[in-house]
Amino acid sequence: MKVTFFSHSTCMLEIHEKNLLVDPFFSGNPFFDKKINFLKIFPKIDYILLTHAHYDHVCDVELLSRNFHNILVISNYEISNFFCKKGIKTYGINYGSFTSFPFGKLKYTWAAHSSVFNDGTYGGNPGGFLLQTDEGNIYISGDTSVIYEMNLIPNFGKLKLSILPIGGRYTMDIEEAIIASDFLKSEKILGVHYNTFEDIRIDQEQAKKRFFEKGKELILLETGKTIYV
């Protein structure tokens, strides 16, 4: 299972030759050229997973869908309905059971945050994703504070990787993410949602040290770098 980090909360998961792009944020992102050529970056995109409706997580869905015509957008009912009305192929889910896809099973999970599009349209309940695959399980928390419901996640199988926000202010900070990793019984964490803007800037070395002191590995990747889990 291959995970590539781009910036903010944007990651690509490659599972069973399927490419799953999480929360695409390129336009308006200070880490990227506004004239970015997606076709040069991505050989293909099969799915887009959206955790909630905030601009820094959904802003490039329409542009990507024009470049990659077979994309299926997976998100909560309200976000899926919003993009379906724009002619984009979507699959709406909500908190509930696992749903089967060619890459494995997917469950929409609880998050404590907010969710609204830039034009004021309600974006439904914010969430995250739990992926069950025969290559291992991955939990993507989405934007959230630490919540007690994370204790339920290990009941569905041991996690190979948790993807957690660590920038603070709008989401968990380092100390809360450590508590979350305890709830999740997760030893390997990919940190996201930090350093994109000044108000979520962190000391990366100190962050990794704090996780190490708790017997865990915090992975902080540069733009475009990959890990295998």
C-alpha positions as CSV (number, residue, x, y, z in Angstrom):
1,M,0.0,0.0,0.0
2,K,1.5,3.3,-1.2
3,V,0.8,6.7,0.4
4,T,1.9,9.9,-1.2
5,F,1.6,13.2,0.6
6,F,1.2,16.5,-1.4
7,S,0.4,19.2,1.1
8,H,-2.1,20.1,3.8
9,S,-4.5,17.1,4.0
10,T,-4.0,16.0,0.4
11,C,-2.8,12.4,0.0
12,M,-2.9,9.8,-2.7
13,L,-3.5,6.1,-1.6
14,E,-2.6,3.4,-4.1
15,I,-4.4,0.1,-3.3
16,H,-4.8,-2.8,-5.7
17,E,-3.8,-0.5,-8.6
18,K,-6.6,1.9,-7.7
19,N,-5.7,5.5,-6.9
20,L,-7.6,7.3,-4.1
21,L,-7.0,11.0,-3.8
22,V,-8.0,12.5,-0.4
23,D,-9.2,16.1,0.1
24,P,-7.6,17.7,-3.0
25,F,-6.2,21.2,-2.2
26,F,-4.0,22.6,-4.9
27,S,-5.6,25.8,-6.1
28,G,-5.0,28.5,-3.6
29,N,-2.5,26.4,-1.8
30,P,0.8,28.3,-1.3
31,F,2.8,25.2,-1.9
32,F,1.6,24.9,-5.5
33,D,1.7,26.9,-8.7
34,K,-1.8,28.0,-9.6
35,K,-1.3,26.7,-13.2
36,I,-0.6,23.2,-12.0
37,N,-0.9,20.5,-14.6
38,F,-2.6,17.6,-13.0
39,L,-2.0,15.3,-15.9
40,K,1.7,15.5,-15.3
41,I,1.4,14.8,-11.6
42,F,-1.1,11.9,-11.7
43,P,-1.1,9.0,-14.1
44,K,-4.8,8.4,-13.1
45,I,-7.3,9.1,-10.3
46,D,-10.0,6.5,-9.7
47,Y,-11.6,7.9,-6.6
48,I,-11.7,11.2,-4.6
49,L,-12.4,10.9,-0.9
50,L,-13.8,14.1,0.7
51,T,-13.9,14.4,4.5
52,H,-15.9,17.6,4.6
53,A,-16.9,20.7,2.5
54,H,-14.3,23.3,3.5
55,Y,-12.5,25.0,0.6
56,D,-9.1,23.6,1.6
57,H,-10.4,20.1,1.1
58,V,-12.7,20.2,-1.9
59,C,-11.7,23.2,-4.1
60,D,-10.2,21.1,-7.0
61,V,-12.9,18.4,-7.3
62,E,-14.5,20.0,-10.4
63,L,-11.2,20.7,-12.1
64,L,-9.9,17.2,-11.5
65,S,-13.2,15.7,-12.7
66,R,-12.7,17.5,-16.0
67,N,-9.2,16.1,-16.4
68,F,-10.0,12.5,-15.2
69,H,-13.4,11.6,-16.5
70,N,-13.9,8.3,-14.7
71,I,-13.4,9.7,-11.1
72,L,-15.9,8.6,-8.5
73,V,-16.3,11.1,-5.6
74,I,-17.0,9.4,-2.3
75,S,-18.3,11.6,0.6
76,N,-21.2,12.2,2.8
77,Y,-24.7,12.5,1.3
78,E,-24.7,16.3,1.2
79,I,-21.3,16.8,-0.4
80,S,-22.0,14.0,-2.9
81,N,-25.3,15.6,-3.8
82,F,-23.6,19.0,-4.2
83,F,-21.2,17.6,-6.8
84,C,-23.7,15.3,-8.5
85,K,-25.7,18.4,-9.4
86,K,-22.6,19.6,-11.2
87,G,-22.5,16.5,-13.4
88,I,-19.8,14.7,-11.3
89,K,-20.1,11.0,-10.6
90,T,-20.6,10.6,-6.8
91,Y,-21.3,8.0,-4.2
92,G,-22.9,9.2,-1.0
93,I,-22.5,7.6,2.3
94,N,-22.9,8.5,6.0
95,Y,-22.0,7.2,9.4
96,G,-22.9,3.5,9.2
97,S,-21.7,0.2,7.8
98,F,-18.7,-0.6,5.6
99,T,-19.3,-0.3,1.9
100,S,-17.4,-2.5,-0.6
101,F,-15.3,-1.1,-3.4
102,P,-12.7,-2.7,-5.7
103,F,-9.9,-1.5,-3.4
104,G,-11.5,-2.9,-0.2
105,K,-14.2,-1.7,2.3
106,L,-14.8,1.8,3.3
107,K,-16.5,3.3,6.4
108,Y,-17.4,6.9,7.0
109,T,-16.4,7.8,10.6
110,W,-17.3,10.5,13.1
111,A,-15.3,13.8,13.3
112,A,-15.8,16.8,15.5
113,H,-15.5,19.8,13.1
114,S,-17.7,21.8,10.8
115,S,-18.6,21.5,7.1
116,V,-19.8,24.2,4.7
117,F,-19.0,25.1,1.1
118,N,-17.6,28.6,0.3
119,D,-21.0,29.7,-1.1
120,G,-22.6,28.9,2.3
121,T,-24.1,25.5,1.2
122,Y,-24.4,23.1,4.0
123,G,-21.8,20.3,3.7
124,G,-23.4,17.7,6.0
125,N,-21.6,16.0,8.9
126,P,-17.8,16.2,8.8
127,G,-16.1,12.8,8.9
128,G,-13.2,10.6,8.2
129,F,-12.6,7.3,6.5
130,L,-11.7,3.8,7.7
131,L,-10.3,1.6,5.0
132,Q,-10.2,-2.2,5.3
133,T,-8.1,-3.9,2.7
134,D,-6.2,-7.1,2.4
135,E,-3.1,-5.0,2.3
136,G,-3.9,-3.6,5.8
137,N,-6.2,-1.0,7.4
138,I,-5.8,2.8,7.2
139,Y,-7.7,5.4,9.2
140,I,-8.1,9.0,7.9
141,S,-9.5,11.1,10.6
142,G,-10.3,14.2,8.6
143,D,-10.3,17.6,10.4
144,T,-11.2,16.9,14.0
145,S,-10.3,17.3,17.6
146,V,-9.6,14.2,19.6
147,I,-12.8,12.4,20.2
148,Y,-13.7,9.4,22.4
149,E,-15.3,7.6,19.4
150,M,-11.8,6.9,18.2
151,N,-11.7,4.1,20.7
152,L,-14.1,2.2,18.5
153,I,-11.8,2.1,15.5
154,P,-9.5,-0.8,16.7
155,N,-12.6,-3.0,17.0
156,F,-12.5,-3.2,13.2
157,G,-8.9,-4.4,13.0
158,K,-5.4,-3.3,13.7
159,L,-4.3,-0.2,11.9
160,K,-1.2,-0.1,9.7
161,L,-1.4,3.7,9.5
162,S,-3.4,6.6,10.9
163,I,-3.5,9.9,9.1
164,L,-4.2,12.6,11.7
165,P,-4.1,16.5,11.6
166,I,-1.6,18.0,14.0
167,G,-1.5,21.7,13.3
168,G,-3.9,22.8,16.1
169,R,-6.3,25.7,16.2
170,Y,-8.8,24.2,13.8
171,T,-8.0,20.5,14.6
172,M,-6.0,18.4,17.0
173,D,-2.5,19.6,18.0
174,I,0.5,17.4,18.7
175,E,-0.6,16.5,22.2
176,E,-4.2,15.7,21.2
177,A,-3.0,13.6,18.3
178,I,-0.9,11.5,20.7
179,I,-4.0,10.9,22.8
180,A,-5.9,10.0,19.6
181,S,-3.2,7.5,18.6
182,D,-3.6,5.9,22.0
183,F,-7.3,5.6,21.5
184,L,-6.6,4.1,18.0
185,K,-3.9,1.8,19.3
186,S,-1.9,3.1,16.3
187,E,1.9,3.2,16.4
188,K,2.5,4.8,13.0
189,I,1.0,8.2,12.3
190,L,1.2,10.3,9.1
191,G,0.8,14.0,10.2
192,V,-1.3,16.3,8.0
193,H,-2.9,19.7,8.2
194,Y,0.1,21.7,9.4
195,N,2.4,24.4,8.1
196,T,0.2,25.3,5.1
197,F,-0.6,28.6,6.8
198,E,1.0,30.6,9.6
199,D,-1.7,29.8,12.2
200,I,-1.1,26.0,11.9
201,R,2.7,26.1,11.9
202,I,4.5,23.6,14.1
203,D,8.0,22.6,15.1
204,Q,8.4,19.4,13.2
205,E,11.4,18.0,15.1
206,Q,9.7,18.7,18.4
207,A,6.6,17.0,17.1
208,K,8.4,13.9,16.1
209,K,10.3,13.8,19.4
210,R,7.0,13.9,21.4
211,F,5.6,11.0,19.5
212,F,8.9,9.1,19.8
213,E,8.8,9.6,23.6
214,K,5.4,7.9,23.6
215,G,6.7,4.9,21.6
216,K,5.2,6.0,18.3
217,E,6.4,7.1,14.9
218,L,5.2,10.4,13.5
219,I,5.9,10.6,9.8
220,L,6.1,14.1,8.3
221,L,6.6,14.0,4.5
222,E,7.8,16.6,2.1
223,T,5.5,17.5,-0.9
224,G,5.3,14.6,-3.3
225,K,7.2,12.1,-1.0
226,T,5.9,8.5,-0.6
227,I,5.8,5.8,2.1
228,Y,4.9,2.2,1.8
229,V,2.8,0.6,4.6
